[in-house]
Amino acid sequence: MIGRLNHVAIAVRDLEAACAVYRDTLGAKLSEPLPQPEHGVTVVFVELPNSKIELMAPLGQGSPIEGFVERNPGGGIHHVCYEVDDILAARDRLKGQGARVLGTGEPRIGAHGKPVLFLHPKDFLGTLVELEQV
């Protein structure tokens, strides 16, 4: 059901400092910051030959990652994102197997402009999983 690893997301408090690590220390190519007010984050994508790293920082009051960065002030891996061909079919199959879909269960548009869903980390070895339709 899952396809390629689309990205690994790292939550950070200071997005510019995180960008400097990837840009200046590792020599990576970065996207411009992309505010995602509907998700409560600002993201920057680190372009890799085979995938991406998503650096994300809280945006505005009540950001869903605020608690995560408070508990992990130095940053940390927040989620992994896998590609799926049909997000609704994937959702229905997973729910049929007892997996919990976060939020309303309806896909939302993610930072790449494509439908995404998040799956409960307790159902996936302690890892928050994002599915993105390609």
PALUM-10072 format. One record per residue: z, x, y of N, C-alpha, C in turn; chain; residue number from 1; residue in one letter. Coordinates in nm, 3 decimals, padded with zeros to 5 digits, m for minus. Layout:
// PALUM-10072
((Z; X; Y); (Z; X; Y); (Z; X; Y); "A"; NUM; "A") ...
// end
This chain:
// PALUM-10072
((00.000; 00.082; m00.119); (00.000; 00.000; 00.000); (00.000; 00.087; 00.126); "A"; 1; "M") ((00.084; 00.191; 00.130); (00.086; 00.273; 00.251); (m00.023; 00.378; 00.244); "A"; 2; "I") ((m00.070; 00.413; 00.362); (m00.174; 00.515; 00.372); (m00.118; 00.642; 00.432); "A"; 3; "G") ((m00.192; 00.698; 00.526); (m00.152; 00.824; 00.589); (m00.020; 00.812; 00.662); "A"; 4; "R") ((00.047; 00.928; 00.675); (00.160; 00.938; 00.766); (00.101; 00.942; 00.906); "A"; 5; "L") ((00.132; 00.843; 00.986); (00.079; 00.837; 01.122); (00.157; 00.928; 01.215); "A"; 6; "N") ((00.292; 00.916; 01.213); (00.373; 01.003; 01.296); (00.518; 01.002; 01.250); "A"; 7; "H") ((00.589; 01.105; 01.295); (00.734; 01.113; 01.283); (00.788; 01.104; 01.425); "A"; 8; "V") ((00.881; 01.012; 01.448); (00.935; 00.991; 01.582); (01.069; 01.061; 01.597); "A"; 9; "A") ((01.081; 01.134; 01.708); (01.205; 01.203; 01.741); (01.258; 01.143; 01.869); "A"; 10; "I") ((01.378; 01.087; 01.863); (01.442; 01.029; 01.981); (01.514; 01.139; 02.058); "A"; 11; "A") ((01.495; 01.140; 02.190); (01.555; 01.242; 02.276); (01.609; 01.177; 02.402); "A"; 12; "V") ((01.704; 01.241; 02.464); (01.755; 01.192; 02.592); (01.666; 01.241; 02.706); "A"; 13; "R") ((01.624; 01.368; 02.701); (01.548; 01.431; 02.808); (01.405; 01.456; 02.759); "A"; 14; "D") ((01.315; 01.368; 02.796); (01.178; 01.376; 02.747); (01.106; 01.502; 02.796); "A"; 15; "L") ((01.128; 01.539; 02.921); (01.060; 01.659; 02.974); (01.107; 01.785; 02.902); "A"; 16; "E") ((01.237; 01.794; 02.875); (01.288; 01.911; 02.802); (01.230; 01.916; 02.661); "A"; 17; "A") ((01.220; 01.800; 02.597); (01.162; 01.795; 02.462); (01.014; 01.835; 02.466); "A"; 18; "A") ((00.943; 01.788; 02.568); (00.802; 01.825; 02.582); (00.787; 01.975; 02.600); "A"; 19; "C") ((00.877; 02.034; 02.678); (00.870; 02.178; 02.702); (00.885; 02.257; 02.572); "A"; 20; "A") ((00.970; 02.210; 02.481); (00.987; 02.279; 02.353); (00.855; 02.280; 02.277); "A"; 21; "V") ((00.790; 02.164; 02.268); (00.665; 02.157; 02.192); (00.550; 02.224; 02.266); "A"; 22; "Y") ((00.541; 02.203; 02.398); (00.430; 02.259; 02.476); (00.444; 02.409; 02.496); "A"; 23; "R") ((00.561; 02.452; 02.546); (00.578; 02.591; 02.588); (00.620; 02.683; 02.474); "A"; 24; "D") ((00.707; 02.634; 02.385); (00.756; 02.718; 02.277); (00.660; 02.717; 02.158); "A"; 25; "T") ((00.612; 02.598; 02.121); (00.527; 02.586; 02.003); (00.377; 02.583; 02.035); "A"; 26; "L") ((00.342; 02.572; 02.163); (00.202; 02.573; 02.201); (00.125; 02.449; 02.164); "A"; 27; "G") ((00.192; 02.336; 02.156); (00.127; 02.212; 02.114); (00.059; 02.141; 02.231); "A"; 28; "A") ((m00.040; 02.059; 02.196); (m00.107; 01.973; 02.293); (m00.032; 01.840; 02.296); "A"; 29; "K") ((00.000; 01.792; 02.418); (00.077; 01.669; 02.434); (m00.002; 01.564; 02.510); "A"; 30; "L") ((00.026; 01.440; 02.479); (m00.029; 01.330; 02.558); (00.051; 01.318; 02.688); "A"; 31; "S") ((00.002; 01.238; 02.778); (00.079; 01.203; 02.896); (00.191; 01.108; 02.854); "A"; 32; "E") ((00.301; 01.104; 02.929); (00.407; 01.006; 02.898); (00.351; 00.864; 02.907); "A"; 33; "P") ((00.390; 00.782; 02.811); (00.341; 00.645; 02.802); (00.461; 00.550; 02.800); "A"; 34; "L") ((00.495; 00.489; 02.914); (00.605; 00.393; 02.914); (00.571; 00.272; 02.827); "A"; 35; "P") ((00.666; 00.231; 02.747); (00.651; 00.114; 02.660); (00.765; 00.017; 02.690); "A"; 36; "Q") ((00.760; m00.053; 02.806); (00.873; m00.138; 02.844); (00.907; m00.246; 02.742); "A"; 37; "P") ((00.807; m00.296; 02.670); (00.834; m00.399; 02.570); (00.912; m00.345; 02.450); "A"; 38; "E") ((00.913; m00.212; 02.434); (00.989; m00.149; 02.326); (01.110; m00.072; 02.380); "A"; 39; "H") ((01.124; m00.063; 02.512); (01.238; 00.005; 02.572); (01.236; 00.156; 02.559); "A"; 40; "G") ((01.117; 00.215; 02.551); (01.106; 00.361; 02.537); (00.987; 00.412; 02.618); "A"; 41; "V") ((00.993; 00.541; 02.649); (00.877; 00.615; 02.698); (00.843; 00.716; 02.589); "A"; 42; "T") ((00.715; 00.727; 02.554); (00.675; 00.815; 02.444); (00.574; 00.918; 02.492); "A"; 43; "V") ((00.577; 01.032; 02.424); (00.476; 01.137; 02.438); (00.437; 01.175; 02.296); "A"; 44; "V") ((00.307; 01.184; 02.271); (00.261; 01.222; 02.138); (00.223; 01.369; 02.135); "A"; 45; "F") ((00.274; 01.439; 02.035); (00.238; 01.577; 02.007); (00.125; 01.570; 01.906); "A"; 46; "V") ((00.009; 01.620; 01.944); (m00.108; 01.613; 01.858); (m00.105; 01.727; 01.756); "A"; 47; "E") ((m00.114; 01.692; 01.629); (m00.121; 01.789; 01.521); (m00.254; 01.770; 01.449); "A"; 48; "L") ((m00.301; 01.867; 01.374); (m00.429; 01.851; 01.305); (m00.429; 01.736; 01.203); "A"; 49; "P") ((m00.314; 01.706; 01.145); (m00.310; 01.607; 01.038); (m00.221; 01.488; 01.066); "A"; 50; "N") ((m00.154; 01.484; 01.180); (m00.063; 01.374; 01.212); (m00.019; 01.389; 01.357); "A"; 51; "S") ((00.092; 01.323; 01.392); (00.148; 01.332; 01.526); (00.300; 01.336; 01.516); "A"; 52; "K") ((00.361; 01.391; 01.619); (00.505; 01.377; 01.643); (00.516; 01.288; 01.766); "A"; 53; "I") ((00.600; 01.188; 01.760); (00.623; 01.101; 01.874); (00.759; 01.137; 01.932); "A"; 54; "E") ((00.759; 01.189; 02.054); (00.884; 01.212; 02.126); (00.911; 01.086; 02.205); "A"; 55; "L") ((01.032; 01.031; 02.191); (01.061; 00.907; 02.262); (01.197; 00.913; 02.327); "A"; 56; "M") ((01.203; 00.859; 02.449); (01.327; 00.858; 02.526); (01.354; 00.715; 02.571); "A"; 57; "A") ((01.482; 00.680; 02.589); (01.516; 00.546; 02.635); (01.448; 00.514; 02.769); "A"; 58; "P") ((01.408; 00.389; 02.784); (01.348; 00.340; 02.908); (01.422; 00.214; 02.949); "A"; 59; "L") ((01.492; 00.220; 03.061); (01.561; 00.103; 03.114); (01.690; 00.071; 03.041); "A"; 60; "G") ((01.758; m00.028; 03.096); (01.884; m00.074; 03.038); (01.858; m00.145; 02.905); "A"; 61; "Q") ((01.947; m00.124; 02.811); (01.938; m00.193; 02.683); (01.831; m00.139; 02.590); "A"; 62; "G") ((01.789; m00.015; 02.609); (01.689; 00.043; 02.520); (01.742; 00.041; 02.377); "A"; 63; "S") ((01.659; 00.005; 02.281); (01.705; 00.001; 02.142); (01.740; 00.139; 02.085); "A"; 64; "P") ((01.699; 00.247; 02.152); (01.735; 00.380; 02.101); (01.851; 00.444; 02.177); "A"; 65; "I") ((01.907; 00.372; 02.274); (02.017; 00.428; 02.354); (02.134; 00.471; 02.266); "A"; 66; "E") ((02.175; 00.385; 02.174); (02.285; 00.419; 02.084); (02.254; 00.540; 01.998); "A"; 67; "G") ((02.129; 00.550; 01.954); (02.088; 00.664; 01.871); (02.103; 00.795; 01.948); "A"; 68; "F") ((02.055; 00.799; 02.073); (02.064; 00.924; 02.148); (02.207; 00.953; 02.193); "A"; 69; "V") ((02.290; 00.850; 02.206); (02.432; 00.874; 02.235); (02.499; 00.941; 02.116); "A"; 70; "E") ((02.466; 00.896; 01.995); (02.523; 00.955; 01.874); (02.461; 01.091; 01.841); "A"; 71; "R") ((02.340; 01.115; 01.890); (02.266; 01.239; 01.863); (02.218; 01.297; 01.995); "A"; 72; "N") ((02.307; 01.351; 02.076); (02.268; 01.394; 02.211); (02.163; 01.505; 02.212); "A"; 73; "P") ((02.152; 01.581; 02.106); (02.049; 01.684; 02.098); (01.917; 01.631; 02.047); "A"; 74; "G") ((01.910; 01.502; 02.017); (01.789; 01.440; 01.962); (01.794; 01.437; 01.810); "A"; 75; "G") ((01.701; 01.369; 01.750); (01.694; 01.361; 01.605); (01.581; 01.272; 01.559); "A"; 76; "G") ((01.547; 01.286; 01.432); (01.441; 01.203; 01.375); (01.487; 01.059; 01.375); "A"; 77; "I") ((01.407; 00.972; 01.434); (01.440; 00.831; 01.447); (01.371; 00.745; 01.341); "A"; 78; "H") ((01.241; 00.769; 01.319); (01.169; 00.692; 01.217); (01.042; 00.766; 01.173); "A"; 79; "H") ((00.986; 00.718; 01.063); (00.855; 00.764; 01.018); (00.761; 00.644; 01.021); "A"; 80; "V") ((00.635; 00.670; 01.051); (00.536; 00.563; 01.061); (00.424; 00.587; 00.961); "A"; 81; "C") ((00.400; 00.485; 00.879); (00.292; 00.490; 00.781); (00.184; 00.390; 00.820); "A"; 82; "Y") ((00.061; 00.425; 00.791); (m00.051; 00.336; 00.817); (m00.071; 00.239; 00.701); "A"; 83; "E") ((m00.107; 00.116; 00.735); (m00.144; 00.014; 00.635); (m00.273; m00.053; 00.681); "A"; 84; "V") ((m00.350; m00.101; 00.585); (m00.476; m00.168; 00.619); (m00.453; m00.308; 00.673); "A"; 85; "D") ((m00.356; m00.379; 00.616); (m00.331; m00.519; 00.653); (m00.181; m00.537; 00.669); "A"; 86; "D") ((m00.134; m00.541; 00.793); (00.009; m00.543; 00.818); (00.075; m00.672; 00.771); "A"; 87; "I") ((00.004; m00.784; 00.780); (00.063; m00.910; 00.734); (00.077; m00.913; 00.582); "A"; 88; "L") ((m00.024; m00.863; 00.512); (m00.016; m00.857; 00.366); (00.095; m00.761; 00.323); "A"; 89; "A") ((00.108; m00.648; 00.394); (00.215; m00.552; 00.363); (00.350; m00.615; 00.387); "A"; 90; "A") ((00.366; m00.683; 00.500); (00.493; m00.751; 00.531); (00.529; m00.852; 00.424); "A"; 91; "R") ((00.434; m00.935; 00.387); (00.462; m01.039; 00.289); (00.497; m00.980; 00.153); "A"; 92; "D") ((00.427; m00.877; 00.113); (00.457; m00.811; m00.015); (00.598; m00.750; m00.012); "A"; 93; "R") ((00.631; m00.681; 00.097); (00.763; m00.619; 00.109); (00.874; m00.723; 00.111); "A"; 94; "L") ((00.855; m00.829; 00.187); (00.956; m00.935; 00.192); (00.973; m01.000; 00.055); "A"; 95; "K") ((00.863; m01.014; m00.017); (00.869; m01.070; m00.152); (00.947; m00.982; m00.248); "A"; 96; "G") ((00.956; m00.853; m00.217); (01.032; m00.759; m00.299); (01.173; m00.738; m00.246); "A"; 97; "Q") ((01.210; m00.815; m00.142); (01.346; m00.809; m00.091); (01.368; m00.715; 00.027); "A"; 98; "G") ((01.264; m00.651; 00.077); (01.279; m00.562; 00.193); (01.300; m00.646; 00.319); "A"; 99; "A") ((01.379; m00.592; 00.411); (01.407; m00.660; 00.537); (01.317; m00.605; 00.647); "A"; 100; "R") ((01.249; m00.697; 00.713); (01.168; m00.664; 00.830); (01.254; m00.690; 00.952); "A"; 101; "V") ((01.259; m00.594; 01.043); (01.343; m00.609; 01.162); (01.278; m00.699; 01.266); "A"; 102; "L") ((01.360; m00.750; 01.355); (01.311; m00.839; 01.461); (01.274; m00.974; 01.405); "A"; 103; "G") ((01.170; m01.034; 01.461); (01.127; m01.167; 01.420); (01.046; m01.164; 01.291); "A"; 104; "T") ((01.003; m01.046; 01.252); (00.915; m01.036; 01.135); (00.768; m01.045; 01.171); "A"; 105; "G") ((00.741; m01.076; 01.298); (00.602; m01.080; 01.344); (00.565; m00.945; 01.404); "A"; 106; "E") ((00.445; m00.896; 01.378); (00.403; m00.767; 01.435); (00.401; m00.772; 01.588); "A"; 107; "P") ((00.433; m00.658; 01.646); (00.422; m00.638; 01.790); (00.320; m00.527; 01.812); "A"; 108; "R") ((00.268; m00.517; 01.931); (00.171; m00.412; 01.962); (00.248; m00.285; 01.996); "A"; 109; "I") ((00.213; m00.176; 01.927); (00.280; m00.048; 01.946); (00.210; 00.041; 02.047); "A"; 110; "G") ((00.255; 00.164; 02.057); (00.204; 00.259; 02.156); (00.057; 00.294; 02.137); "A"; 111; "A") ((00.004; 00.276; 02.017); (m00.138; 00.304; 01.993); (m00.224; 00.180; 02.014); "A"; 112; "H") ((m00.163; 00.070; 02.060); (m00.237; m00.053; 02.081); (m00.267; m00.129; 01.954); "A"; 113; "G") ((m00.194; m00.098; 01.848); (m00.216; m00.162; 01.718); (m00.089; m00.234; 01.673); "A"; 114; "K") ((m00.100; m00.334; 01.585); (00.018; m00.407; 01.539); (00.112; m00.317; 01.458); "A"; 115; "P") ((00.243; m00.332; 01.484); (00.346; m00.256; 01.413); (00.460; m00.347; 01.371); "A"; 116; "V") ((00.530; m00.304; 01.267); (00.654; m00.366; 01.219); (00.751; m00.256; 01.182); "A"; 117; "L") ((00.880; m00.286; 01.189); (00.982; m00.192; 01.146); (01.058; m00.251; 01.027); "A"; 118; "F") ((01.091; m00.163; 00.932); (01.162; m00.203; 00.810); (01.302; m00.144; 00.812); "A"; 119; "L") ((01.398; m00.220; 00.762); (01.539; m00.182; 00.767); (01.564; m00.052; 00.692); "A"; 120; "H") ((01.634; 00.043; 00.756); (01.659; 00.173; 00.691); (01.741; 00.163; 00.563); "A"; 121; "P") ((01.825; 00.062; 00.550); (01.905; 00.050; 00.428); (01.820; 00.018; 00.306); "A"; 122; "K") ((01.699; m00.031; 00.330); (01.608; m00.060; 00.219); (01.517; 00.058; 00.184); "A"; 123; "D") ((01.520; 00.165; 00.267); (01.427; 00.276; 00.250); (01.498; 00.410; 00.262); "A"; 124; "F") ((01.600; 00.427; 00.179); (01.669; 00.556; 00.164); (01.729; 00.606; 00.295); "A"; 125; "L") ((01.775; 00.514; 00.378); (01.839; 00.551; 00.504); (01.741; 00.588; 00.614); "A"; 126; "G") ((01.613; 00.557; 00.596); (01.510; 00.593; 00.694); (01.449; 00.468; 00.754); "A"; 127; "T") ((01.450; 00.459; 00.886); (01.379; 00.352; 00.954); (01.230; 00.377; 00.935); "A"; 128; "L") ((01.157; 00.276; 00.887); (01.015; 00.289; 00.859); (00.937; 00.196; 00.952); "A"; 129; "V") ((00.836; 00.252; 01.014); (00.742; 00.173; 01.094); (00.612; 00.164; 01.016); "A"; 130; "E") ((00.554; 00.046; 01.013); (00.420; 00.028; 00.957); (00.327; m00.001; 01.073); "A"; 131; "L") ((00.210; 00.064; 01.071); (00.109; 00.041; 01.176); (m00.022; 00.007; 01.110); "A"; 132; "E") ((m00.081; m00.104; 01.152); (m00.213; m00.143; 01.098); (m00.320; m00.055; 01.158); "A"; 133; "Q") ((m00.408; m00.004; 01.071); (m00.519; 00.081; 01.119); (m00.652; 00.008; 01.106); "A"; 134; "V") 
// end
